[in-house]
Amino acid sequence: MAVNAEAVSDSWNFNAYALIPIGDTQQDLNWFYQGGSLDTYWLDIGYFITFELNASVGYYYQKGDLGSADGLGVLGRLAYEISNGLVAGVNISYDEAFDTRVSADIKVRFGGASISA
């Protein structure tokens, strides 16, 4: 189950969400590995540097079935709206379970309003 709340102004945005697994949340992946889901709770705040460029920073808490990924983490994001509905982003995060991770994404939104302020 996912729950999300978001507030956006001309300059700032605030986002809070929770990812709460339900049902069977732990599986044997093979004879050696097991996989489990993570309960994740997240807060972040962003600022529109320009109309198209948004920077954000956030904190998250995750708790897993297996206990090995439990803890707090921090994430930074820089997103650029290339055109209405097309956004490219770069993320960097750190937590003790997964160390430092860098990722990039491209999001395409069909219909609806643009995400820039």
GROMACS elastic network, one bead per residue, 0.5 to 0.9 nm:
[ bonds ]
;  ai    aj funct       b0    kb
    1    18     6  0.80865   500
    1    19     6  0.58850   500
    1    20     6  0.50978   500
    1    21     6  0.59217   500
    1    22     6  0.68071   500
    2    17     6  0.72114   500
    2    18     6  0.56875   500
    2    20     6  0.62398   500
    2    21     6  0.84086   500
    3    16     6  0.83563   500
    3    17     6  0.54038   500
    3    18     6  0.52504   500
    3    19     6  0.66881   500
    3    20     6  0.83602   500
    4    15     6  0.73716   500
    4    16     6  0.58069   500
    4    18     6  0.65720   500
    4    19     6  0.88155   500
    5    14     6  0.82685   500
    5    15     6  0.58962   500
    5    16     6  0.53222   500
    5    17     6  0.62417   500
    6    13     6  0.73212   500
    6    14     6  0.56429   500
    6    16     6  0.64551   500
    6    17     6  0.85036   500
    7    12     6  0.83194   500
    7    13     6  0.56254   500
    7    14     6  0.51801   500
    7    15     6  0.65886   500
    8    11     6  0.78479   500
    8    12     6  0.59834   500
    8    14     6  0.64192   500
    8    15     6  0.86095   500
    8   117     6  0.75519   500
    9    12     6  0.52268   500
    9    13     6  0.61117   500
    9    14     6  0.89637   500
    9   117     6  0.66214   500
   10    13     6  0.83179   500
   10    48     6  0.76418   500
   10    51     6  0.86303   500
   10   116     6  0.83025   500
   11    46     6  0.83757   500
   11    47     6  0.56794   500
   11    48     6  0.51220   500
   11    49     6  0.78092   500
   11    50     6  0.87042   500
   11    51     6  0.86312   500
   11   117     6  0.67628   500
   12    45     6  0.72779   500
   12    46     6  0.55940   500
   12    48     6  0.62254   500
   12    54     6  0.89114   500
   12   117     6  0.83873   500
   13    44     6  0.83225   500
   13    45     6  0.57129   500
   13    47     6  0.63775   500
   13    48     6  0.81344   500
   13    56     6  0.84653   500
   14    43     6  0.76272   500
   14    44     6  0.58969   500
   14    46     6  0.63511   500
   15    42     6  0.78925   500
   15    43     6  0.57841   500
   15    44     6  0.53255   500
   15    45     6  0.64199   500
   15    46     6  0.84513   500
   15    58     6  0.89064   500
   16    41     6  0.76933   500
   16    42     6  0.55182   500
   16    44     6  0.65705   500
   16    45     6  0.89502   500
   17    40     6  0.81729   500
   17    41     6  0.59441   500
   17    42     6  0.53086   500
   17    43     6  0.67796   500
   18    39     6  0.75418   500
   18    40     6  0.56342   500
   18    42     6  0.63036   500
   19    38     6  0.78400   500
   19    39     6  0.56815   500
   19    40     6  0.50717   500
   19    41     6  0.65178   500
   19    42     6  0.87046   500
   20    37     6  0.88213   500
   20    38     6  0.75827   500
   20    40     6  0.67371   500
   20    41     6  0.84729   500
   21    24     6  0.84044   500
   21    25     6  0.66136   500
   21    37     6  0.65754   500
   21    38     6  0.71178   500
   21    39     6  0.63006   500
   22    25     6  0.67606   500
   24    27     6  0.78450   500
   25    35     6  0.83355   500
   25    36     6  0.56679   500
   25    37     6  0.54633   500
   25    38     6  0.86182   500
   25    65     6  0.73678   500
   26    34     6  0.72279   500
   26    35     6  0.57314   500
   26    37     6  0.65717   500
   26    65     6  0.68267   500
   26    66     6  0.82893   500
   27    30     6  0.89665   500
   27    33     6  0.88840   500
   27    34     6  0.57341   500
   27    35     6  0.52909   500
   27    36     6  0.63520   500
   28    31     6  0.72109   500
   28    32     6  0.79967   500
   28    33     6  0.62305   500
   28    35     6  0.62335   500
   28    36     6  0.87740   500
   29    32     6  0.75661   500
   29    33     6  0.53724   500
   29    34     6  0.51541   500
   29    35     6  0.61900   500
   30    33     6  0.54912   500
   30    34     6  0.71217   500
   31    34     6  0.83707   500
   34    66     6  0.84819   500
   35    65     6  0.84844   500
   35    66     6  0.79572   500
   36    64     6  0.65101   500
   36    65     6  0.53746   500
   36    66     6  0.63558   500
   37    63     6  0.84845   500
   37    64     6  0.58238   500
   37    65     6  0.62102   500
   37    66     6  0.85024   500
   38    62     6  0.60206   500
   38    63     6  0.54195   500
   38    65     6  0.68169   500
   38    69     6  0.78839   500
   38    70     6  0.83220   500
   39    61     6  0.80934   500
   39    62     6  0.54464   500
   39    63     6  0.51605   500
   39    64     6  0.62245   500
   39    65     6  0.85605   500
   40    60     6  0.68751   500
   40    61     6  0.57006   500
   40    63     6  0.66634   500
   40    64     6  0.87061   500
   41    59     6  0.85577   500
   41    60     6  0.55338   500
   41    61     6  0.52842   500
   41    62     6  0.64938   500
   42    58     6  0.71867   500
   42    59     6  0.59703   500
   42    61     6  0.65994   500
   42    62     6  0.87316   500
   43    57     6  0.86765   500
   43    58     6  0.54979   500
   43    59     6  0.56039   500
   43    60     6  0.63990   500
   44    56     6  0.67046   500
   44    57     6  0.55580   500
   44    59     6  0.63453   500
   44    60     6  0.84758   500
   44    75     6  0.84632   500
   44    76     6  0.89519   500
   45    55     6  0.85582   500
   45    56     6  0.54854   500
   45    57     6  0.57854   500
   45    58     6  0.62613   500
   46    54     6  0.65443   500
   46    55     6  0.54113   500
   46    57     6  0.64200   500
   46    58     6  0.85026   500
   46    77     6  0.86481   500
   47    50     6  0.88155   500
   47    53     6  0.85653   500
   47    54     6  0.56431   500
   47    55     6  0.54721   500
   47    56     6  0.62468   500
   48    51     6  0.62925   500
   48    52     6  0.73424   500
   48    53     6  0.57949   500
   48    55     6  0.64784   500
   48    56     6  0.87143   500
   48   116     6  0.77361   500
   48   117     6  0.73281   500
   49    52     6  0.78269   500
   49    53     6  0.55391   500
   49    54     6  0.57538   500
   49    55     6  0.69562   500
   50    53     6  0.50512   500
   50    54     6  0.71325   500
   50   116     6  0.89407   500
   51    54     6  0.79659   500
   51    81     6  0.85865   500
   51   116     6  0.60200   500
   51   117     6  0.61800   500
   52    79     6  0.80633   500
   52    80     6  0.55079   500
   52    82     6  0.74032   500
   52    83     6  0.86292   500
   52   115     6  0.86595   500
   52   116     6  0.57465   500
   52   117     6  0.79634   500
   53    78     6  0.72426   500
   53    79     6  0.57898   500
   53    81     6  0.65926   500
   53   116     6  0.78162   500
   54    77     6  0.80150   500
   54    78     6  0.57991   500
   54    79     6  0.52231   500
   54    80     6  0.64730   500
   54    81     6  0.85142   500
   54   116     6  0.78886   500
   55    76     6  0.75166   500
   55    77     6  0.56878   500
   55    79     6  0.64907   500
   55    80     6  0.89697   500
   56    75     6  0.82145   500
   56    76     6  0.56952   500
   56    77     6  0.51843   500
   56    78     6  0.65733   500
   56    79     6  0.85528   500
   57    74     6  0.73922   500
   57    75     6  0.56777   500
   57    77     6  0.64135   500
   58    73     6  0.84359   500
   58    74     6  0.57112   500
   58    75     6  0.52405   500
   58    76     6  0.64754   500
   58    77     6  0.86913   500
   59    72     6  0.71678   500
   59    73     6  0.56734   500
   59    75     6  0.63042   500
   60    71     6  0.83645   500
   60    72     6  0.56458   500
   60    73     6  0.52246   500
   60    74     6  0.63099   500
   60    75     6  0.79673   500
   61    70     6  0.75704   500
   61    71     6  0.56635   500
   61    73     6  0.63776   500
   62    69     6  0.70163   500
   62    70     6  0.53526   500
   62    71     6  0.55766   500
   62    72     6  0.65141   500
   62    73     6  0.81508   500
   63    66     6  0.86149   500
   63    67     6  0.67914   500
   63    68     6  0.85523   500
   63    69     6  0.64524   500
   63    71     6  0.65798   500
   64    67     6  0.51724   500
   64    68     6  0.69734   500
   64    69     6  0.58243   500
   64    70     6  0.58105   500
   65    68     6  0.83031   500
   65    69     6  0.86967   500
   65    70     6  0.89223   500
   66    69     6  0.75451   500
   66    70     6  0.86372   500
   67    70     6  0.55575   500
   68    71     6  0.89678   500
   68    97     6  0.67918   500
   69    95     6  0.88057   500
   69    96     6  0.78312   500
   69    98     6  0.75827   500
   70    96     6  0.85210   500
   70    97     6  0.71361   500
   71    95     6  0.72382   500
   71    96     6  0.71675   500
   71    97     6  0.75220   500
   72    94     6  0.88395   500
   72    95     6  0.62006   500
   72    96     6  0.77738   500
   73    93     6  0.71350   500
   73    94     6  0.55442   500
   73    96     6  0.74807   500
   74    92     6  0.84644   500
   74    93     6  0.55956   500
   74    94     6  0.55054   500
   74    95     6  0.66946   500
   75    91     6  0.70107   500
   75    92     6  0.56849   500
   75    94     6  0.65421   500
   75    95     6  0.89208   500
   76    90     6  0.84035   500
   76    91     6  0.57381   500
   76    92     6  0.53529   500
   76    93     6  0.63221   500
   77    89     6  0.69189   500
   77    90     6  0.57213   500
   77    92     6  0.65432   500
   77    93     6  0.86829   500
   78    88     6  0.85432   500
   78    89     6  0.56021   500
   78    90     6  0.54301   500
   78    91     6  0.66492   500
   79    87     6  0.66160   500
   79    88     6  0.56937   500
   79    90     6  0.64986   500
   79    91     6  0.86117   500
   80    83     6  0.89378   500
   80    86     6  0.85799   500
   80    87     6  0.55655   500
   80    88     6  0.53989   500
   80    89     6  0.62460   500
   80   116     6  0.88938   500
   81    84     6  0.69731   500
   81    85     6  0.73265   500
   81    86     6  0.58362   500
   81    88     6  0.64859   500
   81    89     6  0.86571   500
   81   114     6  0.84463   500
   81   115     6  0.77596   500
   81   116     6  0.70753   500
   82    85     6  0.80226   500
   82    86     6  0.55842   500
   82    87     6  0.56703   500
   82    88     6  0.70592   500
   83    86     6  0.52367   500
   83    87     6  0.72613   500
   83   114     6  0.85522   500
   84    87     6  0.82045   500
   84   109     6  0.83271   500
   84   113     6  0.78993   500
   84   114     6  0.54108   500
   84   115     6  0.80698   500
   84   116     6  0.87081   500
   85   107     6  0.76723   500
   85   108     6  0.55258   500
   85   110     6  0.66298   500
   85   111     6  0.77751   500
   85   112     6  0.83038   500
   85   113     6  0.76752   500
   85   114     6  0.56083   500
   85   115     6  0.73654   500
   86   106     6  0.71939   500
   86   107     6  0.58058   500
   86   109     6  0.65199   500
   86   114     6  0.86645   500
   87   105     6  0.81499   500
   87   106     6  0.56531   500
   87   107     6  0.51434   500
   87   108     6  0.66032   500
   87   109     6  0.84711   500
   87   115     6  0.86633   500
   88   104     6  0.74797   500
   88   105     6  0.57448   500
   88   107     6  0.64246   500
   89   103     6  0.83951   500
   89   104     6  0.55334   500
   89   105     6  0.52185   500
   89   106     6  0.63707   500
   89   107     6  0.82212   500
   90   102     6  0.73755   500
   90   103     6  0.58675   500
   90   105     6  0.65406   500
   91   101     6  0.80185   500
   91   102     6  0.56096   500
   91   103     6  0.52070   500
   91   104     6  0.60856   500
   91   105     6  0.83075   500
   92   100     6  0.70681   500
   92   101     6  0.56433   500
   92   103     6  0.65673   500
   92   104     6  0.88919   500
   93    98     6  0.89097   500
   93    99     6  0.78805   500
   93   100     6  0.55877   500
   93   101     6  0.52965   500
   93   102     6  0.65920   500
   93   103     6  0.87646   500
   94    97     6  0.85766   500
   94    98     6  0.70156   500
   94    99     6  0.51899   500
   94   101     6  0.64057   500
   95    98     6  0.57177   500
   95    99     6  0.51517   500
   95   100     6  0.68528   500
   95   101     6  0.89029   500
   96    99     6  0.52505   500
   96   100     6  0.84889   500
   98   101     6  0.73142   500
  109   112     6  0.76648   500
  109   113     6  0.88355   500
  109   114     6  0.82951   500
  111   114     6  0.87861   500
  113   116     6  0.87647   500
  114   117     6  0.80329   500
